[in-house]
Amino acid sequence: MRAYLLLMLVSAAVTYLATPGARWVARRTGAISAVRERDVHLRPTPRLGGLAMLLGIVVAVVLASQMPFLAGVFATGPQAWGIVGGATIVCLLGWADDVWDLDWMTKLAGQALAAGFMAWQQVQLTSLPTPDGLYITSSRLSLFATILVVVVAMNAVNFVDGLDGLAAGLIAIGGAAFLLYTYGLTQQATPENYANLATLMMAVLVGACLGFLPHNFFPSHIFMGDSGSMVLGLVFAGAAITITGNIDPVSAGDTLSGAQRVPLFIPLLLPVAVVLLPLLDMGMAVVRRLAAGKSPFHPDRMHLHHRMLALGHSHRRAVLILYVWAAVFSFGAAALVMWEWQVVLVGLGIAVVVALLLTLGPLRTRGRFLDDDVATGSHPAVAVASGAHAAPQVATTPTAPTAPTTSATPVAPTLTTHEGRPR
């Protein structure tokens, strides 16, 4: 575990130190998010944080390749480099999209290309962990399943990336649970060797998220952009795919019993639990837009984070509560590796009740220390309505000592830069 923690620290440090450089590149290339009616940020913001996150991941993986403890991971095949290569492809794709606003078909083709590259490097879904061992014998079906899983994961993270620090925090929390899960699973299956590619990739992914969060949490100085959200989704999906091929569910299941058999047969449960909120948000958005006769990619202000704001939560409070929900589902699934499912179910029920109280209880109008104006040091916030849903609280500052304070919607300054993708 010490090796994984070291790699996490390296990834976090590199990402943190490289983020100001990514902000500079964003300004030079015009990758700036302007303020539009459907957005929740209040000023034009650079959005190439994915470059810094990719650099943190690459440096940490290169360091891992030189560690004797992880030598076996790199000796067995090119999977680690396949994930790094796929992350590089989607990062460059996201950079291009952040600058030139690519159409959805071009983005989808680029995402499929990155997923196909990973499959070519042996990061491929060839089996599903069922008690009887469900194997995908067709190479074409295996390739299709791999691309589908990776593309869905990338777009799920992209859909939920709508508030400062939300996507990075959700993946950091879920990734930490997945790291503990895969580490525990490896301990049970191969007690003589704890080296595991999925655990390695989770460690560097969590590190990249933690290194980026200080720059991205409200009030954000930079967004991760598509270059970051797609990298997070691809690396996470790649790690989830690799863990399914490391253990034979039939042969290993014969030697395990009780609580140990449950996590062995469902290693895909945790990846689903980690991205449950993004998947739920994406699914609801697609259904909602198709029902309204619109494109599933048509932007709106009805994502989960918008609904949190409409409930009365501040920007920071909405993000932190969504963190709680992510932790409930992620660590609830990870707990299956250590406890019986009945115990986990009881604990999960209690955690869900607590999360509901935080979401719908009096915290919506209390908790001054979590208000946005406290974080920015500005005057008390004023809620601004946008259609049927309330926009995030906006702090207004007088222009002169005697000037009155107004509660008008902030107007974005005139920009010559690209407006960017909807948030």
C-alpha positions as CSV (number, residue, x, y, z in Angstrom):
1,M,0.0,0.0,0.0
2,R,2.9,2.4,0.6
3,A,3.9,2.2,-3.0
4,Y,0.4,3.2,-4.1
5,L,0.2,6.0,-1.6
6,L,3.6,7.3,-2.9
7,L,2.3,7.3,-6.5
8,M,-0.9,9.0,-5.4
9,L,1.2,11.8,-3.8
10,V,3.4,12.2,-6.8
11,S,0.3,12.4,-9.1
12,A,-1.3,15.0,-6.8
13,A,1.9,17.1,-6.5
14,V,2.6,17.1,-10.3
15,T,-1.1,18.0,-11.1
16,Y,-1.2,20.8,-8.5
17,L,2.1,22.4,-9.7
18,A,1.1,22.0,-13.4
19,T,-2.4,23.5,-13.1
20,P,-1.2,27.2,-13.3
21,G,0.6,26.3,-16.5
22,A,-2.6,24.7,-17.9
23,R,-4.4,27.9,-17.0
24,W,-1.8,29.9,-19.0
25,V,-2.2,27.6,-22.0
26,A,-6.0,27.9,-21.8
27,R,-5.7,31.7,-22.0
28,R,-3.2,31.6,-24.9
29,T,-5.3,29.2,-26.9
30,G,-8.7,30.7,-26.2
31,A,-10.1,27.8,-24.1
32,I,-12.2,30.0,-21.9
33,S,-15.7,29.3,-20.6
34,A,-17.8,32.5,-21.1
35,V,-20.8,33.2,-18.9
36,R,-24.1,32.3,-20.5
37,E,-27.7,32.0,-19.1
38,R,-27.5,28.3,-18.4
39,D,-24.1,28.4,-16.7
40,V,-23.5,28.6,-13.0
41,H,-20.1,30.3,-13.0
42,L,-20.0,34.1,-12.8
43,R,-16.9,35.1,-14.7
44,P,-15.0,33.8,-17.8
45,T,-12.8,30.9,-16.6
46,P,-10.0,29.0,-18.3
47,R,-10.8,25.3,-18.8
48,L,-7.8,23.1,-19.6
49,G,-7.3,21.5,-16.2
50,G,-7.2,18.1,-17.9
51,L,-3.7,18.9,-19.2
52,A,-2.4,19.1,-15.7
53,M,-4.3,16.0,-14.6
54,L,-2.9,14.0,-17.6
55,L,0.6,15.1,-16.8
56,G,0.2,14.0,-13.1
57,I,-1.0,10.6,-14.3
58,V,1.7,10.1,-16.8
59,V,4.5,11.1,-14.4
60,A,3.2,8.8,-11.7
61,V,2.8,5.8,-14.2
62,V,6.3,6.3,-15.5
63,L,7.6,6.3,-11.9
64,A,5.6,3.1,-11.2
65,S,7.2,1.4,-14.2
66,Q,10.6,1.7,-12.4
67,M,9.4,0.2,-9.1
68,P,10.4,-3.4,-8.5
69,F,7.1,-4.0,-6.6
70,L,5.1,-3.2,-9.7
71,A,7.5,-4.7,-12.3
72,G,5.1,-7.6,-12.9
73,V,2.3,-5.2,-13.8
74,F,4.3,-3.8,-16.7
75,A,5.9,-7.1,-17.7
76,T,2.6,-8.9,-18.3
77,G,1.5,-6.6,-21.1
78,P,1.0,-3.1,-22.4
79,Q,-2.2,-2.5,-20.6
80,A,-0.9,0.4,-18.4
81,W,0.5,2.2,-21.5
82,G,-2.7,1.5,-23.3
83,I,-4.7,3.4,-20.7
84,V,-2.1,6.2,-20.6
85,G,-2.2,6.4,-24.5
86,G,-6.0,6.4,-24.5
87,A,-6.0,9.2,-21.9
88,T,-3.6,11.2,-24.0
89,I,-5.9,10.8,-27.1
90,V,-9.0,12.0,-25.3
91,C,-7.1,14.8,-23.5
92,L,-6.0,16.2,-26.9
93,L,-9.6,15.7,-28.2
94,G,-11.0,17.6,-25.2
95,W,-8.4,20.4,-25.8
96,A,-9.6,20.7,-29.4
97,D,-13.2,20.7,-28.3
98,D,-12.5,23.3,-25.6
99,V,-11.0,25.6,-28.2
100,W,-13.0,24.9,-31.4
101,D,-16.3,23.4,-30.0
102,L,-16.3,20.2,-32.0
103,D,-19.6,18.7,-33.1
104,W,-20.9,15.6,-31.2
105,M,-20.2,13.1,-34.0
106,T,-16.5,14.2,-34.1
107,K,-16.2,13.9,-30.4
108,L,-17.9,10.5,-30.4
109,A,-15.5,9.2,-33.1
110,G,-12.5,10.4,-31.1
111,Q,-13.8,8.7,-28.0
112,A,-14.3,5.5,-29.9
113,L,-10.8,5.8,-31.3
114,A,-9.3,6.2,-27.8
115,A,-11.3,3.2,-26.5
116,G,-10.3,1.2,-29.5
117,F,-6.6,2.0,-28.8
118,M,-7.0,0.7,-25.3
119,A,-8.6,-2.5,-26.6
120,W,-5.7,-2.9,-29.0
121,Q,-3.3,-2.7,-26.1
122,Q,-5.2,-5.6,-24.4
123,V,-7.4,-3.4,-22.1
124,Q,-10.5,-5.3,-23.3
125,L,-13.6,-6.6,-21.7
126,T,-13.4,-10.4,-22.3
127,S,-15.3,-11.7,-19.3
128,L,-17.9,-10.8,-16.8
129,P,-17.5,-11.9,-13.2
130,T,-20.5,-14.1,-12.7
131,P,-20.5,-17.3,-10.5
132,D,-20.4,-19.4,-13.7
133,G,-17.9,-17.3,-15.5
134,L,-19.5,-15.5,-18.4
135,Y,-16.9,-15.1,-21.2
136,I,-17.2,-13.0,-24.3
137,T,-15.8,-15.4,-27.0
138,S,-16.4,-13.1,-30.0
139,S,-13.6,-10.6,-30.6
140,R,-15.9,-8.2,-32.3
141,L,-18.4,-8.3,-29.5
142,S,-15.6,-7.9,-27.0
143,L,-14.3,-4.8,-28.8
144,F,-17.8,-3.3,-29.0
145,A,-18.5,-3.9,-25.3
146,T,-15.1,-2.3,-24.4
147,I,-15.8,0.8,-26.5
148,L,-19.3,1.1,-25.2
149,V,-18.2,0.9,-21.5
150,V,-15.4,3.4,-22.0
151,V,-17.5,5.9,-24.0
152,V,-20.4,5.8,-21.5
153,A,-18.0,6.4,-18.6
154,M,-16.4,9.4,-20.3
155,N,-19.7,11.0,-21.1
156,A,-21.2,10.3,-17.7
157,V,-18.3,12.2,-16.0
158,N,-18.7,15.0,-18.6
159,F,-22.4,15.3,-17.9
160,V,-21.9,15.7,-14.1
161,D,-19.0,18.3,-14.5
162,G,-21.2,21.3,-13.8
163,L,-20.2,22.8,-10.5
164,D,-16.8,23.8,-9.2
165,G,-15.0,20.8,-7.8
166,L,-17.9,18.4,-8.4
167,A,-16.5,15.9,-11.0
168,A,-13.0,15.9,-9.5
169,G,-14.4,15.3,-6.0
170,L,-16.8,12.6,-7.1
171,I,-14.1,10.6,-8.9
172,A,-11.6,11.1,-6.0
173,I,-14.1,9.7,-3.6
174,G,-15.2,6.8,-5.8
175,G,-11.6,6.2,-6.9
176,A,-10.5,5.9,-3.2
177,A,-13.3,3.3,-2.6
178,F,-12.3,1.4,-5.8
179,L,-8.6,1.5,-4.7
180,L,-9.5,-0.1,-1.4
181,Y,-11.8,-2.6,-3.1
182,T,-9.3,-3.8,-5.7
183,Y,-6.5,-3.9,-3.1
184,G,-8.6,-6.1,-0.8
185,L,-9.7,-8.3,-3.7
186,T,-6.1,-8.8,-4.7
187,Q,-5.1,-9.6,-1.2
188,Q,-7.7,-12.4,-1.1
189,A,-7.0,-13.8,-4.6
190,T,-3.1,-13.5,-4.7
191,P,-1.9,-13.0,-1.1
192,E,1.7,-13.5,-2.3
193,N,1.6,-10.4,-4.6
194,Y,-0.4,-7.3,-4.1
195,A,0.7,-5.6,-7.3
196,N,-2.4,-4.8,-9.4
197,L,-2.9,-2.6,-12.5
198,A,-6.4,-1.5,-11.4
199,T,-5.1,-0.4,-8.0
200,L,-2.2,1.4,-9.6
201,M,-4.4,3.4,-12.0
202,M,-6.9,4.2,-9.2
203,A,-4.0,5.6,-7.1
204,V,-2.7,7.9,-9.8
205,L,-6.3,8.9,-10.8
206,V,-7.2,9.8,-7.2
207,G,-4.0,11.7,-6.9
208,A,-4.7,13.8,-10.0
209,C,-8.1,14.7,-8.7
210,L,-6.8,15.7,-5.3
211,G,-4.1,17.8,-6.9
212,F,-6.6,19.6,-9.1
213,L,-9.3,20.3,-6.4
214,P,-7.5,23.2,-4.7
215,H,-7.6,25.1,-8.0
216,N,-11.1,23.9,-8.9
217,F,-13.2,24.1,-5.7
218,F,-15.5,27.1,-5.4
219,P,-14.6,29.7,-6.2
220,S,-12.8,28.0,-9.1
221,H,-9.8,29.5,-10.9
222,I,-9.9,26.8,-13.7
223,F,-12.2,24.2,-15.0
224,M,-11.1,20.7,-16.0
225,G,-13.0,21.0,-19.3
226,D,-13.7,18.1,-21.6
227,S,-9.9,17.4,-21.6
228,G,-10.2,16.5,-17.9
229,S,-13.7,14.9,-17.7
230,M,-12.9,12.5,-20.5
231,V,-9.5,11.6,-19.0
232,L,-11.2,10.8,-15.7
233,G,-13.9,8.6,-17.3
234,L,-11.4,6.7,-19.5
235,V,-8.9,5.9,-16.8
236,F,-11.6,4.8,-14.5
237,A,-13.2,2.6,-17.1
238,G,-9.9,1.2,-18.0
239,A,-9.2,0.2,-14.4
240,A,-12.6,-1.4,-14.1
241,I,-12.1,-3.4,-17.2
242,T,-8.6,-4.7,-16.2
243,I,-9.8,-6.0,-12.8
244,T,-12.3,-8.3,-14.4
245,G,-9.6,-10.1,-16.3
246,N,-7.2,-10.6,-13.4
247,I,-9.2,-13.2,-11.5
248,D,-10.9,-16.4,-12.8
249,P,-14.3,-16.3,-11.0
250,V,-14.8,-20.1,-11.3
251,S,-11.4,-21.3,-10.0
252,A,-11.1,-18.6,-7.3
253,G,-14.6,-19.0,-6.2
254,D,-13.9,-22.6,-5.3
255,T,-11.4,-21.5,-2.6
256,L,-13.5,-18.7,-1.1
257,S,-16.7,-18.7,0.9
258,G,-19.1,-16.4,2.7
259,A,-18.4,-12.7,2.5
260,Q,-15.3,-13.3,0.3
261,R,-17.4,-14.8,-2.5
262,V,-19.7,-11.8,-2.9
263,P,-17.0,-9.2,-4.0
264,L,-15.3,-11.8,-6.1
265,F,-18.4,-12.3,-8.3
266,I,-19.3,-8.6,-8.6
267,P,-16.2,-6.5,-9.3
268,L,-18.3,-4.5,-11.7
269,L,-20.7,-3.4,-9.0
270,L,-18.3,-0.8,-7.5
271,P,-17.5,1.0,-10.8
272,V,-21.2,1.3,-11.4
273,A,-21.7,2.6,-7.8
274,V,-18.9,5.1,-8.3
275,V,-20.4,6.6,-11.4
276,L,-24.0,6.1,-10.3
277,L,-24.7,9.8,-9.9
278,P,-23.2,10.7,-13.3
279,L,-25.0,7.8,-15.0
280,L,-28.2,8.8,-13.3
281,D,-27.8,12.4,-14.4
282,M,-26.9,11.4,-17.9
283,G,-29.8,9.0,-18.2
284,M,-32.4,11.5,-16.9
285,A,-31.0,14.2,-19.3
286,V,-31.3,11.9,-22.3
287,V,-34.8,10.8,-21.5
288,R,-35.9,14.3,-20.6
289,R,-34.5,15.8,-23.8
290,L,-35.8,13.1,-26.1
291,A,-39.3,13.4,-24.5
292,A,-39.2,17.1,-25.3
293,G,-38.3,16.4,-28.9
294,K,-34.8,17.7,-28.5
295,S,-31.3,16.3,-29.1
296,P,-30.0,14.3,-26.2
297,F,-27.0,16.7,-26.3
298,H,-29.1,19.8,-26.1
299,P,-28.0,21.7,-22.9
300,D,-30.4,22.7,-20.2
301,R,-30.5,23.7,-16.5
302,M,-32.1,20.5,-15.1
303,H,-29.0,18.5,-14.1
304,L,-28.7,17.1,-10.6
305,H,-26.5,20.0,-9.6
306,H,-29.0,22.5,-10.9
307,R,-31.7,20.8,-8.9
308,M,-29.6,21.1,-5.8
309,L,-29.3,24.8,-6.3
310,A,-33.0,25.0,-6.9
311,L,-33.6,23.4,-3.5
312,G,-31.8,26.4,-1.9
313,H,-28.3,25.0,-1.4
314,S,-25.4,27.2,-2.1
315,H,-22.8,26.2,-4.7
316,R,-20.4,24.8,-2.1
317,R,-23.1,23.1,-0.1
318,A,-24.5,21.4,-3.2
319,V,-21.1,20.0,-4.1
320,L,-20.4,18.7,-0.6
321,I,-23.8,17.0,-0.4
322,L,-23.2,15.3,-3.7
323,Y,-19.9,14.2,-2.3
324,V,-21.8,12.6,0.5
325,W,-24.0,10.7,-1.9
326,A,-21.0,9.5,-3.9
327,A,-19.3,8.2,-0.7
328,V,-22.5,6.4,0.4
329,F,-22.8,4.4,-2.8
330,S,-19.0,3.9,-3.4
331,F,-17.9,2.8,0.0
332,G,-21.2,0.9,0.5
333,A,-20.2,-1.3,-2.5
334,A,-16.5,-1.5,-1.4
335,A,-17.6,-2.7,2.1
336,L,-18.8,-5.9,0.5
337,V,-15.1,-7.0,0.3
338,M,-14.9,-7.1,4.1
339,W,-18.4,-7.7,5.6
340,E,-21.5,-9.8,4.9
341,W,-24.0,-8.2,2.5
342,Q,-26.7,-8.1,5.3
343,V,-24.5,-5.9,7.5
344,V,-23.6,-3.7,4.5
345,L,-27.2,-3.3,3.6
346,V,-28.1,-2.1,7.1
347,G,-25.2,0.4,7.1
348,L,-26.1,1.6,3.6
349,G,-29.7,2.2,4.7
350,I,-28.6,4.4,7.6
351,A,-26.2,6.3,5.4
352,V,-28.9,7.0,2.8
353,V,-31.2,8.4,5.5
354,V,-28.4,10.7,6.7
355,A,-27.7,11.8,3.1
356,L,-31.5,12.5,2.6
357,L,-31.6,14.7,5.8
358,L,-28.6,16.7,4.5
359,T,-30.2,17.1,1.1
360,L,-33.7,18.0,2.1
361,G,-33.4,19.1,5.7
362,P,-32.8,22.5,7.3
363,L,-29.2,22.7,6.0
364,R,-30.7,24.2,2.8
365,T,-31.2,27.5,4.6
366,R,-28.7,27.3,7.3
367,G,-25.0,26.6,7.7
368,R,-23.6,30.1,7.1
369,F,-20.0,28.8,6.9
370,L,-20.9,26.9,3.7
371,D,-22.5,29.9,2.0
372,D,-20.8,31.1,-1.2
373,D,-20.4,34.6,-0.1
374,V,-18.4,33.4,2.9
375,A,-16.0,31.6,0.6
376,T,-15.5,34.6,-1.7
377,G,-15.5,37.2,1.1
378,S,-18.2,39.2,-0.6
379,H,-21.6,40.6,0.5
380,P,-24.6,38.3,1.3
381,A,-25.7,36.3,-1.7
382,V,-28.9,37.0,-3.6
383,A,-30.6,34.1,-5.4
384,V,-31.3,34.8,-9.0
385,A,-34.2,33.0,-10.7
386,S,-33.7,31.4,-14.2
387,G,-36.9,30.0,-15.5
388,A,-38.4,27.6,-13.1
389,H,-35.1,26.9,-11.4
390,A,-33.1,29.1,-9.2
391,A,-29.5,29.9,-10.3
392,P,-26.6,29.8,-7.8
393,Q,-26.4,32.5,-5.3
394,V,-24.7,35.6,-6.6
395,A,-22.7,38.0,-4.5
396,T,-23.0,41.6,-5.6
397,T,-20.4,44.2,-4.7
398,P,-21.1,48.0,-4.7
399,T,-19.3,50.0,-7.3
400,A,-18.8,52.9,-4.9
401,P,-19.2,53.5,-1.1
402,T,-22.6,55.1,-1.6
403,A,-23.8,53.1,-4.5
404,P,-26.8,50.9,-3.8
405,T,-26.6,47.1,-4.1
406,T,-28.7,45.6,-6.9
407,S,-29.7,42.0,-7.4
408,A,-29.4,41.7,-11.1
409,T,-28.1,38.8,-13.1
410,P,-24.4,39.3,-13.8
411,V,-23.6,40.1,-17.4
412,A,-20.6,38.3,-19.0
413,P,-18.0,40.7,-20.4
414,T,-17.5,40.9,-24.2
415,L,-15.0,38.2,-25.2
416,T,-13.2,37.3,-28.3
417,T,-12.6,33.8,-27.0
418,H,-14.5,30.6,-27.7
419,E,-17.6,30.2,-25.5
420,G,-17.0,26.6,-24.8
421,R,-19.1,23.6,-23.8
422,P,-22.2,23.9,-21.6
423,R,-21.6,23.3,-17.9
